[in-house]
């Protein structure tokens, strides 16, 4: 018995509450089945591909799904934008750390999990953004969630102004803060100012936005947002996860490229995209860093990043501070692929960054195209569906890197044109 006076029982494959004395029957399996079926019916069910990357040969990889043995494929949707996860310096640093200190960190930063690698990495990240300090987290999601939720709680009556296309992790952090949130239309400065002007001047205010919006590939007007922050006495928080390592003379992101880093209160970034490994971080003045370090549960109660990972990121950050070769190669590849798509009549979306989005507009069709590319052409690109993008704007998102060759791009473009014709989808004239 389960401790219920009127009785309950446990059945194989199902937890059920028996109809008795007015109790209703709850079929939990049915609820879960219906939830998954909704995703299938809407074309939004996500399939995780089974692959292994080939060390030192990115974007080449092996796929293990749907056939006997590994099949060679080309990866077109990795966020390891600069292939730093394959860089000899990064791999060597991780191997050295592994043999020096072992695999894991051993605990939270406060209890056994703080190492010299963590401290040195934070110094490098603070220097990258011209800030007094930095704080690393286990992921970019955690850094956004923990920082935004904690910061707003420390500011009594805080109102957060959030761009409508902000990352889910930013939205989660704002929600978890319990503060008042006001959403402004994407990159709409007039709307943002209207909301700021309507807010009590005596209340603390924070404007949260991104530098590169990764699904559309557009960029925020950082200086103009900072002008409004100055005018209305607001703090600023910028998510640079799709820009750090990618832009600026040393890889400090769009805020470095546009000479705006000094105007931003908090810069947030990831260590798992252009830097090629794993983790997230914030950079700010020491008072803010100390507050987040001391109050954020997402930092305090989490086992710290493995020193092996920290060592790898440290090597990547140092390298990209002095080398622009990877950034220049990636930008050239993105420009070339956009031109090929456009010249072939494929519906490539306007993008001023390294993101190359191809509009489909239907979740089922996007999945079919993705499946055909993988099965017939050995091309791996994932469909992007709701809730990542609004319904009706489903797309394929390509991220060409410095190692994608012109021949690879021509083969990809030809494959897409053939599929578009096969599916009777319209190409531009």
One Martini backbone bead per residue (centre of mass of N, CA, C, O) as a GRO file, in nm:
protein
  429
    1UNK     BB    1   0.102   0.032   0.012
    2UNK     BB    2   0.090   0.413  -0.003
    3UNK     BB    3  -0.083   0.554   0.250
    4UNK     BB    4  -0.376   0.526   0.162
    5UNK     BB    5  -0.688   0.478   0.294
    6UNK     BB    6  -0.833   0.403  -0.004
    7UNK     BB    7  -0.617   0.323  -0.187
    8UNK     BB    8  -0.342   0.183  -0.384
    9UNK     BB    9  -0.166   0.112  -0.695
   10UNK     BB   10   0.085  -0.070  -0.883
   11UNK     BB   11   0.169  -0.075  -1.225
   12UNK     BB   12   0.291  -0.185  -1.504
   13UNK     BB   13   0.382   0.111  -1.669
   14UNK     BB   14   0.186   0.233  -1.427
   15UNK     BB   15   0.042   0.510  -1.260
   16UNK     BB   16  -0.242   0.467  -1.039
   17UNK     BB   17  -0.565   0.581  -0.946
   18UNK     BB   18  -0.829   0.454  -0.800
   19UNK     BB   19  -1.161   0.420  -0.836
   20UNK     BB   20  -1.274   0.565  -0.523
   21UNK     BB   21  -1.474   0.744  -0.341
   22UNK     BB   22  -1.447   0.984  -0.580
   23UNK     BB   23  -1.203   0.916  -0.730
   24UNK     BB   24  -0.997   0.983  -0.984
   25UNK     BB   25  -0.853   0.890  -1.284
   26UNK     BB   26  -0.492   0.870  -1.340
   27UNK     BB   27  -0.315   0.876  -1.652
   28UNK     BB   28   0.010   0.929  -1.693
   29UNK     BB   29   0.090   0.800  -1.962
   30UNK     BB   30  -0.115   0.955  -2.134
   31UNK     BB   31  -0.004   1.237  -2.083
   32UNK     BB   32   0.279   1.186  -2.201
   33UNK     BB   33   0.191   1.084  -2.480
   34UNK     BB   34   0.043   1.348  -2.564
   35UNK     BB   35   0.285   1.536  -2.546
   36UNK     BB   36   0.453   1.392  -2.769
   37UNK     BB   37   0.237   1.391  -2.996
   38UNK     BB   38   0.225   1.695  -3.037
   39UNK     BB   39   0.509   1.719  -3.153
   40UNK     BB   40   0.468   1.535  -3.395
   41UNK     BB   41   0.216   1.684  -3.525
   42UNK     BB   42   0.399   1.966  -3.543
   43UNK     BB   43   0.707   1.893  -3.613
   44UNK     BB   44   0.882   1.921  -3.307
   45UNK     BB   45   1.040   1.672  -3.283
   46UNK     BB   46   1.342   1.583  -3.135
   47UNK     BB   47   1.651   1.476  -3.285
   48UNK     BB   48   1.937   1.302  -3.183
   49UNK     BB   49   2.230   1.272  -3.312
   50UNK     BB   50   2.471   1.009  -3.399
   51UNK     BB   51   2.798   1.128  -3.331
   52UNK     BB   52   3.144   1.184  -3.451
   53UNK     BB   53   3.415   1.358  -3.440
   54UNK     BB   54   3.707   1.443  -3.621
   55UNK     BB   55   4.004   1.481  -3.524
   56UNK     BB   56   4.135   1.750  -3.708
   57UNK     BB   57   3.859   1.739  -3.936
   58UNK     BB   58   3.693   1.972  -3.928
   59UNK     BB   59   3.357   1.894  -4.038
   60UNK     BB   60   3.416   1.603  -3.991
   61UNK     BB   61   3.215   1.298  -3.955
   62UNK     BB   62   3.022   1.047  -3.770
   63UNK     BB   63   2.741   0.837  -3.843
   64UNK     BB   64   2.508   0.599  -3.655
   65UNK     BB   65   2.234   0.652  -3.800
   66UNK     BB   66   2.042   0.430  -4.007
   67UNK     BB   67   2.304   0.233  -4.016
   68UNK     BB   68   2.587   0.047  -4.093
   69UNK     BB   69   2.776   0.208  -3.940
   70UNK     BB   70   2.975   0.455  -4.016
   71UNK     BB   71   2.909   0.779  -4.164
   72UNK     BB   72   3.004   1.021  -4.359
   73UNK     BB   73   3.008   1.370  -4.260
   74UNK     BB   74   2.885   1.714  -4.264
   75UNK     BB   75   2.908   1.989  -4.057
   76UNK     BB   76   2.660   2.289  -4.039
   77UNK     BB   77   2.563   2.340  -3.700
   78UNK     BB   78   2.790   2.441  -3.535
   79UNK     BB   79   2.911   2.634  -3.244
   80UNK     BB   80   3.207   2.570  -3.335
   81UNK     BB   81   3.296   2.814  -3.528
   82UNK     BB   82   3.643   2.781  -3.510
   83UNK     BB   83   3.743   2.491  -3.418
   84UNK     BB   84   3.865   2.492  -3.113
   85UNK     BB   85   3.796   2.191  -3.029
   86UNK     BB   86   4.053   2.111  -3.245
   87UNK     BB   87   4.283   2.251  -3.127
   88UNK     BB   88   4.600   2.182  -3.033
   89UNK     BB   89   4.619   2.371  -2.783
   90UNK     BB   90   4.365   2.268  -2.640
   91UNK     BB   91   4.428   1.967  -2.624
   92UNK     BB   92   4.700   1.994  -2.478
   93UNK     BB   93   4.591   2.140  -2.223
   94UNK     BB   94   4.398   1.911  -2.136
   95UNK     BB   95   4.605   1.685  -2.112
   96UNK     BB   96   4.785   1.820  -1.903
   97UNK     BB   97   4.567   1.855  -1.684
   98UNK     BB   98   4.483   1.562  -1.654
   99UNK     BB   99   4.782   1.467  -1.564
  100UNK     BB  100   4.802   1.674  -1.320
  101UNK     BB  101   4.478   1.674  -1.171
  102UNK     BB  102   4.264   1.541  -1.335
  103UNK     BB  103   3.923   1.549  -1.398
  104UNK     BB  104   3.792   1.679  -1.155
  105UNK     BB  105   3.719   1.923  -0.903
  106UNK     BB  106   3.553   1.817  -0.618
  107UNK     BB  107   3.352   2.079  -0.628
  108UNK     BB  108   3.294   2.359  -0.518
  109UNK     BB  109   3.445   2.658  -0.495
  110UNK     BB  110   3.424   2.652  -0.172
  111UNK     BB  111   3.460   2.313  -0.192
  112UNK     BB  112   3.747   2.213  -0.361
  113UNK     BB  113   3.675   2.362  -0.669
  114UNK     BB  114   3.931   2.544  -0.660
  115UNK     BB  115   4.153   2.668  -0.912
  116UNK     BB  116   4.399   2.800  -1.101
  117UNK     BB  117   4.239   2.780  -1.365
  118UNK     BB  118   3.997   2.953  -1.280
  119UNK     BB  119   4.151   3.212  -1.207
  120UNK     BB  120   4.295   3.256  -1.481
  121UNK     BB  121   4.044   3.265  -1.657
  122UNK     BB  122   3.914   3.516  -1.521
  123UNK     BB  123   4.142   3.708  -1.592
  124UNK     BB  124   4.118   3.679  -1.903
  125UNK     BB  125   3.818   3.770  -1.926
  126UNK     BB  126   3.845   4.047  -1.803
  127UNK     BB  127   4.055   4.145  -2.008
  128UNK     BB  128   3.888   4.104  -2.269
  129UNK     BB  129   3.660   4.333  -2.148
  130UNK     BB  130   3.774   4.550  -1.944
  131UNK     BB  131   3.748   4.426  -1.652
  132UNK     BB  132   3.784   4.355  -1.316
  133UNK     BB  133   3.594   4.093  -1.353
  134UNK     BB  134   3.513   3.733  -1.319
  135UNK     BB  135   3.269   3.455  -1.381
  136UNK     BB  136   3.232   3.110  -1.371
  137UNK     BB  137   3.036   2.859  -1.532
  138UNK     BB  138   2.886   2.564  -1.656
  139UNK     BB  139   2.702   2.772  -1.830
  140UNK     BB  140   2.526   3.000  -2.010
  141UNK     BB  141   2.256   2.950  -1.878
  142UNK     BB  142   2.348   2.983  -1.583
  143UNK     BB  143   2.463   3.269  -1.603
  144UNK     BB  144   2.195   3.404  -1.670
  145UNK     BB  145   2.008   3.298  -1.451
  146UNK     BB  146   2.180   3.367  -1.196
  147UNK     BB  147   2.232   3.671  -1.247
  148UNK     BB  148   1.949   3.791  -1.300
  149UNK     BB  149   1.805   3.682  -1.047
  150UNK     BB  150   2.003   3.810  -0.839
  151UNK     BB  151   2.024   4.107  -0.916
  152UNK     BB  152   1.720   4.182  -0.882
  153UNK     BB  153   1.707   4.103  -0.575
  154UNK     BB  154   1.927   4.333  -0.494
  155UNK     BB  155   1.705   4.530  -0.637
  156UNK     BB  156   1.470   4.713  -0.521
  157UNK     BB  157   1.219   4.724  -0.764
  158UNK     BB  158   1.312   4.603  -1.013
  159UNK     BB  159   1.339   4.672  -1.369
  160UNK     BB  160   1.312   4.475  -1.665
  161UNK     BB  161   1.445   4.516  -1.995
  162UNK     BB  162   1.337   4.305  -2.269
  163UNK     BB  163   1.406   4.152  -2.537
  164UNK     BB  164   1.199   3.950  -2.732
  165UNK     BB  165   1.475   3.768  -2.839
  166UNK     BB  166   1.571   3.644  -2.600
  167UNK     BB  167   1.695   3.413  -2.430
  168UNK     BB  168   1.575   3.164  -2.233
  169UNK     BB  169   1.777   3.218  -1.996
  170UNK     BB  170   1.695   3.512  -1.953
  171UNK     BB  171   1.396   3.466  -1.902
  172UNK     BB  172   1.439   3.282  -1.657
  173UNK     BB  173   1.593   3.485  -1.479
  174UNK     BB  174   1.370   3.698  -1.470
  175UNK     BB  175   1.150   3.518  -1.354
  176UNK     BB  176   1.319   3.424  -1.095
  177UNK     BB  177   1.334   3.715  -0.966
  178UNK     BB  178   1.029   3.855  -0.950
  179UNK     BB  179   1.026   4.087  -1.128
  180UNK     BB  180   0.970   4.337  -1.330
  181UNK     BB  181   0.861   4.310  -1.676
  182UNK     BB  182   0.975   4.464  -1.993
  183UNK     BB  183   0.893   4.432  -2.329
  184UNK     BB  184   1.076   4.489  -2.621
  185UNK     BB  185   1.107   4.539  -2.926
  186UNK     BB  186   1.316   4.446  -3.155
  187UNK     BB  187   1.543   4.694  -3.163
  188UNK     BB  188   1.340   4.914  -3.027
  189UNK     BB  189   1.406   5.226  -2.917
  190UNK     BB  190   1.131   5.366  -2.886
  191UNK     BB  191   1.002   5.151  -2.706
  192UNK     BB  192   1.210   5.154  -2.482
  193UNK     BB  193   1.178   5.453  -2.406
  194UNK     BB  194   0.881   5.444  -2.331
  195UNK     BB  195   0.919   5.244  -2.093
  196UNK     BB  196   1.121   5.413  -1.933
  197UNK     BB  197   0.943   5.674  -1.904
  198UNK     BB  198   0.707   5.512  -1.741
  199UNK     BB  199   0.911   5.481  -1.517
  200UNK     BB  200   1.013   5.510  -1.216
  201UNK     BB  201   1.302   5.683  -1.140
  202UNK     BB  202   1.350   5.537  -0.848
  203UNK     BB  203   1.394   5.279  -0.997
  204UNK     BB  204   1.550   5.013  -1.073
  205UNK     BB  205   1.739   4.940  -1.383
  206UNK     BB  206   1.737   4.689  -1.659
  207UNK     BB  207   1.906   4.612  -1.962
  208UNK     BB  208   1.831   4.329  -2.173
  209UNK     BB  209   2.061   4.189  -2.418
  210UNK     BB  210   2.193   4.128  -2.735
  211UNK     BB  211   2.419   4.117  -2.993
  212UNK     BB  212   2.364   3.830  -3.122
  213UNK     BB  213   2.106   3.693  -3.316
  214UNK     BB  214   2.110   3.355  -3.402
  215UNK     BB  215   1.848   3.321  -3.596
  216UNK     BB  216   1.900   3.601  -3.779
  217UNK     BB  217   2.188   3.768  -3.756
  218UNK     BB  218   2.164   4.014  -3.579
  219UNK     BB  219   2.222   4.348  -3.432
  220UNK     BB  220   2.276   4.550  -3.177
  221UNK     BB  221   2.239   4.891  -3.059
  222UNK     BB  222   2.447   4.958  -2.822
  223UNK     BB  223   2.488   5.267  -2.795
  224UNK     BB  224   2.185   5.342  -2.793
  225UNK     BB  225   2.120   5.184  -2.536
  226UNK     BB  226   2.325   5.332  -2.356
  227UNK     BB  227   2.199   5.609  -2.386
  228UNK     BB  228   1.937   5.529  -2.239
  229UNK     BB  229   2.067   5.437  -1.978
  230UNK     BB  230   2.183   5.713  -1.907
  231UNK     BB  231   1.916   5.879  -1.914
  232UNK     BB  232   1.762   5.645  -1.704
  233UNK     BB  233   1.945   5.498  -1.501
  234UNK     BB  234   2.067   5.220  -1.626
  235UNK     BB  235   2.146   4.909  -1.655
  236UNK     BB  236   2.360   4.666  -1.830
  237UNK     BB  237   2.291   4.357  -2.030
  238UNK     BB  238   2.502   4.137  -2.222
  239UNK     BB  239   2.470   3.891  -2.471
  240UNK     BB  240   2.777   3.722  -2.621
  241UNK     BB  241   2.772   3.414  -2.717
  242UNK     BB  242   2.778   3.475  -3.051
  243UNK     BB  243   3.064   3.673  -3.025
  244UNK     BB  244   3.269   3.549  -2.873
  245UNK     BB  245   3.571   3.528  -3.066
  246UNK     BB  246   3.439   3.669  -3.342
  247UNK     BB  247   3.485   3.966  -3.235
  248UNK     BB  248   3.726   4.166  -3.257
  249UNK     BB  249   4.061   4.184  -3.210
  250UNK     BB  250   4.031   3.965  -2.938
  251UNK     BB  251   3.724   3.848  -2.902
  252UNK     BB  252   3.506   4.048  -2.735
  253UNK     BB  253   3.303   4.123  -2.949
  254UNK     BB  254   3.082   4.363  -3.031
  255UNK     BB  255   3.169   4.554  -2.799
  256UNK     BB  256   3.457   4.574  -2.910
  257UNK     BB  257   3.414   4.648  -3.207
  258UNK     BB  258   3.225   4.913  -3.100
  259UNK     BB  259   3.342   5.042  -2.843
  260UNK     BB  260   3.132   4.939  -2.570
  261UNK     BB  261   3.226   4.785  -2.309
  262UNK     BB  262   3.252   5.035  -2.106
  263UNK     BB  263   2.917   5.071  -2.105
  264UNK     BB  264   2.886   4.795  -1.976
  265UNK     BB  265   2.808   4.630  -1.695
  266UNK     BB  266   2.734   4.335  -1.824
  267UNK     BB  267   2.913   4.054  -1.951
  268UNK     BB  268   2.805   3.775  -2.141
  269UNK     BB  269   2.927   3.430  -2.185
  270UNK     BB  270   3.080   3.168  -2.367
  271UNK     BB  271   3.277   2.842  -2.385
  272UNK     BB  272   3.102   2.659  -2.625
  273UNK     BB  273   3.176   2.799  -2.892
  274UNK     BB  274   3.428   2.968  -3.007
  275UNK     BB  275   3.605   2.825  -2.768
  276UNK     BB  276   3.515   2.495  -2.780
  277UNK     BB  277   3.386   2.388  -2.500
  278UNK     BB  278   3.282   2.493  -2.173
  279UNK     BB  279   3.061   2.732  -2.049
  280UNK     BB  280   3.036   3.033  -1.845
  281UNK     BB  281   3.004   3.407  -1.811
  282UNK     BB  282   3.111   3.703  -1.635
  283UNK     BB  283   3.166   4.067  -1.672
  284UNK     BB  284   3.283   4.304  -1.420
  285UNK     BB  285   3.278   4.448  -1.146
  286UNK     BB  286   3.370   4.350  -0.831
  287UNK     BB  287   3.100   4.395  -0.685
  288UNK     BB  288   2.922   4.222  -0.869
  289UNK     BB  289   3.082   3.963  -0.858
  290UNK     BB  290   3.060   3.927  -0.549
  291UNK     BB  291   2.752   3.909  -0.535
  292UNK     BB  292   2.711   3.663  -0.718
  293UNK     BB  293   2.908   3.473  -0.567
  294UNK     BB  294   2.739   3.511  -0.281
  295UNK     BB  295   2.409   3.469  -0.396
  296UNK     BB  296   2.416   3.249  -0.620
  297UNK     BB  297   2.296   2.932  -0.639
  298UNK     BB  298   2.408   2.852  -0.933
  299UNK     BB  299   2.703   2.876  -0.804
  300UNK     BB  300   2.733   2.771  -0.509
  301UNK     BB  301   2.573   2.465  -0.571
  302UNK     BB  302   2.803   2.400  -0.793
  303UNK     BB  303   3.000   2.222  -0.955
  304UNK     BB  304   3.275   2.285  -1.094
  305UNK     BB  305   3.457   2.323  -1.342
  306UNK     BB  306   3.663   2.148  -1.496
  307UNK     BB  307   4.001   2.189  -1.521
  308UNK     BB  308   4.020   2.078  -1.806
  309UNK     BB  309   3.825   2.283  -1.934
  310UNK     BB  310   3.963   2.542  -1.834
  311UNK     BB  311   4.228   2.490  -1.987
  312UNK     BB  312   4.109   2.492  -2.272
  313UNK     BB  313   3.987   2.776  -2.266
  314UNK     BB  314   4.242   2.930  -2.198
  315UNK     BB  315   4.380   2.863  -2.468
  316UNK     BB  316   4.162   2.988  -2.653
  317UNK     BB  317   4.165   3.278  -2.550
  318UNK     BB  318   4.463   3.338  -2.595
  319UNK     BB  319   4.469   3.282  -2.897
  320UNK     BB  320   4.229   3.486  -2.988
  321UNK     BB  321   4.379   3.746  -2.894
  322UNK     BB  322   4.621   3.699  -3.134
  323UNK     BB  323   4.413   3.564  -3.343
  324UNK     BB  324   4.242   3.624  -3.676
  325UNK     BB  325   4.223   3.384  -3.871
  326UNK     BB  326   3.957   3.246  -3.786
  327UNK     BB  327   3.766   3.488  -3.821
  328UNK     BB  328   3.827   3.546  -4.120
  329UNK     BB  329   3.749   3.263  -4.227
  330UNK     BB  330   3.457   3.268  -4.130
  331UNK     BB  331   3.355   3.524  -4.276
  332UNK     BB  332   3.420   3.422  -4.561
  333UNK     BB  333   3.237   3.173  -4.554
  334UNK     BB  334   2.968   3.316  -4.500
  335UNK     BB  335   2.970   3.497  -4.751
  336UNK     BB  336   2.983   3.270  -4.962
  337UNK     BB  337   2.723   3.116  -4.885
  338UNK     BB  338   2.524   3.346  -4.921
  339UNK     BB  339   2.585   3.390  -5.222
  340UNK     BB  340   2.508   3.108  -5.322
  341UNK     BB  341   2.220   3.107  -5.229
  342UNK     BB  342   2.128   3.366  -5.372
  343UNK     BB  343   2.213   3.278  -5.669
  344UNK     BB  344   2.009   3.011  -5.642
  345UNK     BB  345   1.729   3.113  -5.485
  346UNK     BB  346   1.757   3.087  -5.198
  347UNK     BB  347   1.601   3.167  -4.873
  348UNK     BB  348   1.798   3.378  -4.757
  349UNK     BB  349   1.862   3.556  -4.488
  350UNK     BB  350   1.924   3.834  -4.346
  351UNK     BB  351   2.280   3.892  -4.259
  352UNK     BB  352   2.557   4.042  -4.058
  353UNK     BB  353   2.672   3.759  -3.992
  354UNK     BB  354   2.767   3.417  -3.940
  355UNK     BB  355   2.477   3.365  -3.995
  356UNK     BB  356   2.284   3.109  -4.202
  357UNK     BB  357   1.958   3.151  -4.285
  358UNK     BB  358   1.696   2.921  -4.399
  359UNK     BB  359   1.391   2.949  -4.519
  360UNK     BB  360   1.072   2.762  -4.476
  361UNK     BB  361   0.789   2.774  -4.276
  362UNK     BB  362   0.798   2.454  -4.191
  363UNK     BB  363   0.841   2.189  -3.980
  364UNK     BB  364   0.810   1.939  -4.164
  365UNK     BB  365   0.987   2.038  -4.399
  366UNK     BB  366   1.247   2.087  -4.240
  367UNK     BB  367   1.282   1.789  -4.157
  368UNK     BB  368   1.292   1.665  -4.440
  369UNK     BB  369   1.539   1.814  -4.542
  370UNK     BB  370   1.730   1.717  -4.322
  371UNK     BB  371   1.700   1.411  -4.381
  372UNK     BB  372   1.797   1.415  -4.677
  373UNK     BB  373   2.075   1.536  -4.635
  374UNK     BB  374   2.178   1.301  -4.459
  375UNK     BB  375   2.101   1.039  -4.628
  376UNK     BB  376   2.206   1.150  -4.932
  377UNK     BB  377   2.457   1.381  -4.856
  378UNK     BB  378   2.600   1.406  -4.569
  379UNK     BB  379   2.424   1.639  -4.424
  380UNK     BB  380   2.440   1.840  -4.123
  381UNK     BB  381   2.119   1.987  -4.030
  382UNK     BB  382   1.914   2.151  -3.817
  383UNK     BB  383   1.607   2.218  -3.732
  384UNK     BB  384   1.422   2.523  -3.662
  385UNK     BB  385   1.188   2.553  -3.404
  386UNK     BB  386   0.949   2.562  -3.205
  387UNK     BB  387   1.050   2.799  -2.960
  388UNK     BB  388   1.303   2.927  -3.096
  389UNK     BB  389   1.090   3.001  -3.311
  390UNK     BB  390   0.843   3.114  -3.469
  391UNK     BB  391   0.577   3.035  -3.610
  392UNK     BB  392   0.648   3.019  -3.962
  393UNK     BB  393   0.997   3.035  -3.916
  394UNK     BB  394   1.121   2.797  -4.009
  395UNK     BB  395   1.464   2.656  -4.019
  396UNK     BB  396   1.789   2.668  -4.146
  397UNK     BB  397   2.115   2.660  -3.971
  398UNK     BB  398   2.413   2.795  -4.077
  399UNK     BB  399   2.782   2.737  -3.978
  400UNK     BB  400   3.032   2.841  -4.121
  401UNK     BB  401   3.376   2.775  -4.139
  402UNK     BB  402   3.719   2.778  -4.195
  403UNK     BB  403   3.690   2.453  -4.297
  404UNK     BB  404   3.500   2.531  -4.514
  405UNK     BB  405   3.476   2.473  -4.839
  406UNK     BB  406   3.390   2.552  -5.155
  407UNK     BB  407   3.304   2.266  -5.236
  408UNK     BB  408   3.108   2.220  -5.004
  409UNK     BB  409   2.920   2.458  -5.079
  410UNK     BB  410   2.841   2.360  -5.362
  411UNK     BB  411   2.719   2.091  -5.273
  412UNK     BB  412   2.507   2.208  -5.087
  413UNK     BB  413   2.358   2.390  -5.286
  414UNK     BB  414   2.280   2.166  -5.488
  415UNK     BB  415   2.114   1.999  -5.287
  416UNK     BB  416   1.903   2.216  -5.218
  417UNK     BB  417   1.796   2.265  -5.503
  418UNK     BB  418   1.698   1.974  -5.548
  419UNK     BB  419   1.501   1.965  -5.308
  420UNK     BB  420   1.327   2.205  -5.380
  421UNK     BB  421   1.231   2.072  -5.645
  422UNK     BB  422   1.117   1.808  -5.529
  423UNK     BB  423   0.917   1.978  -5.321
  424UNK     BB  424   0.799   2.226  -5.471
  425UNK     BB  425   0.976   2.477  -5.417
  426UNK     BB  426   1.051   2.804  -5.419
  427UNK     BB  427   1.247   3.004  -5.624
  428UNK     BB  428   1.423   3.249  -5.707
  429UNK     BB  429   1.482   3.426  -6.005
   0.00000   0.00000   0.00000
